[in-house]
Amino acid sequence: MKKQPAADGIVIIKKYANRRLYNTESSSYITLDHLATMTREGRDFKVVDAKTDEDITHNVLTQIIMEEESRGETMMPVNFLRQLISMYGDSMQTMVPGYLEASMDSFRRNHDQFKSAVEGAFANSPFADLAKRNLEMFDVATQAFKPGTAGGVAPAAAPASKDDEIAALRSELAKLQEKVEKLG
């Protein structure tokens, strides 16, 4: 098949009747997992029906979400899904996409601000390492919303055992309690 130039850096993906996806940039067949990775990396792509040239990107992205949710990596609470479904056919339906997009943009900005604030607040304290590990876990949890990243943040090395972890936390708590008593 002939390589198709991408307009404005958008990778064109063709979906065939047999449900196969063809990346015109790399001239190779790919899977939905590849598209999910491209999304996490911030790569812009457009999925078109190979026969009609109709833009089906929305449907394919929805299919990726469905597969992620079915793997047990649920992100959307049942109540949210019910509320979303109830908005279909409602007079406010046209406003929902813009609202959800603005909310996600705000969430990403707040995540970055929260991360900076927590790092500054816990600098040079006994809880600095604990805060750092918590932020790494938070980064992994929000990875789907951060364009330009390719995979999760590696979690910090786990302590040798639960007893060691409890002992370390008790020690940190005792140090913090000493500091609080000195301030009082």
Backbone hydrogen bonds, N-H to C=O, Kabsch-Sander energy under -0.5 kcal/mol:
donor,donor_aa,acceptor,acceptor_aa,energy
4,Q,24,T,-0.6
9,G,6,A,-0.7
10,I,7,A,-1.8
11,V,9,G,-0.5
11,V,44,D,-2.7
13,I,11,V,-0.5
13,I,46,K,-3.1
14,K,22,Y,-2.9
15,K,48,V,-2.8
16,Y,14,K,-0.6
16,Y,20,R,-2.8
19,R,16,Y,-2.2
21,L,30,I,-0.9
22,Y,14,K,-3.0
23,N,21,L,-0.5
23,N,28,S,-3.1
24,T,12,I,-2.4
24,T,22,Y,-0.7
27,S,23,N,-1.2
28,S,23,N,-1.3
30,I,21,L,-2.5
35,L,31,T,-1.6
36,A,32,L,-2.4
37,T,33,D,-2.3
38,M,34,H,-2.6
39,T,35,L,-2.2
40,R,36,A,-2.3
41,E,37,T,-2.0
42,G,39,T,-1.4
43,R,38,M,-2.6
46,K,11,V,-2.7
48,V,13,I,-3.0
48,V,46,K,-0.5
49,D,54,E,-2.5
50,A,15,K,-2.8
53,D,49,D,-2.6
56,I,47,V,-2.9
56,I,54,E,-0.6
57,T,47,V,-0.6
60,V,56,I,-2.1
61,L,57,T,-2.8
62,T,58,H,-2.2
63,Q,59,N,-1.9
64,I,60,V,-2.1
65,I,61,L,-2.1
66,M,62,T,-2.3
67,E,63,Q,-2.2
68,E,64,I,-2.5
69,E,65,I,-2.7
70,S,66,M,-2.0
71,R,67,E,-1.0
71,R,68,E,-0.6
72,G,69,E,-1.3
73,E,68,E,-1.3
74,T,72,G,-1.1
81,L,77,P,-2.2
82,R,78,V,-2.6
83,Q,79,N,-2.3
84,L,80,F,-2.7
85,I,81,L,-2.7
86,S,82,R,-2.3
87,M,83,Q,-0.8
87,M,84,L,-0.9
88,Y,84,L,-0.6
88,Y,85,I,-1.3
90,D,87,M,-1.9
93,Q,90,D,-1.8
95,M,92,M,-1.7
96,V,92,M,-1.0
96,V,93,Q,-0.6
99,Y,95,M,-2.0
100,L,96,V,-2.9
101,E,97,P,-2.4
102,A,98,G,-2.4
103,S,99,Y,-2.4
104,M,100,L,-2.3
105,D,101,E,-2.2
106,S,102,A,-2.4
107,F,103,S,-2.5
108,R,104,M,-2.3
109,R,105,D,-2.1
110,N,106,S,-2.9
111,H,107,F,-2.4
112,D,108,R,-1.9
113,Q,109,R,-2.2
114,F,110,N,-3.1
115,K,111,H,-2.5
116,S,112,D,-2.0
117,A,113,Q,-2.5
118,V,114,F,-2.7
119,E,115,K,-2.2
120,G,116,S,-2.2
121,A,117,A,-2.4
122,F,118,V,-2.1
123,A,119,E,-0.5
123,A,120,G,-0.5
125,S,122,F,-1.4
128,A,125,S,-1.9
131,A,127,F,-3.0
132,K,128,A,-2.2
133,R,129,D,-2.4
134,N,130,L,-2.3
135,L,131,A,-2.5
136,E,132,K,-2.1
137,M,133,R,-2.1
138,F,134,N,-2.3
139,D,135,L,-2.6
140,V,136,E,-2.0
141,A,137,M,-2.1
142,T,138,F,-1.7
143,Q,140,V,-1.1
145,F,142,T,-1.9
146,K,143,Q,-1.4
149,T,40,R,-2.4
149,T,146,K,-0.8
151,G,149,T,-0.5
165,E,161,S,-2.0
166,I,162,K,-2.8
167,A,163,D,-2.5
168,A,164,D,-2.4
169,L,165,E,-2.4
170,R,166,I,-2.5
171,S,167,A,-2.2
172,E,168,A,-2.4
173,L,169,L,-2.6
174,A,170,R,-2.5
175,K,171,S,-2.2
176,L,172,E,-2.3
177,Q,173,L,-2.6
178,E,174,A,-2.2
179,K,175,K,-2.0
180,V,176,L,-2.3
181,E,177,Q,-2.3
182,K,178,E,-2.1
183,L,179,K,-1.9
184,G,180,V,-1.9
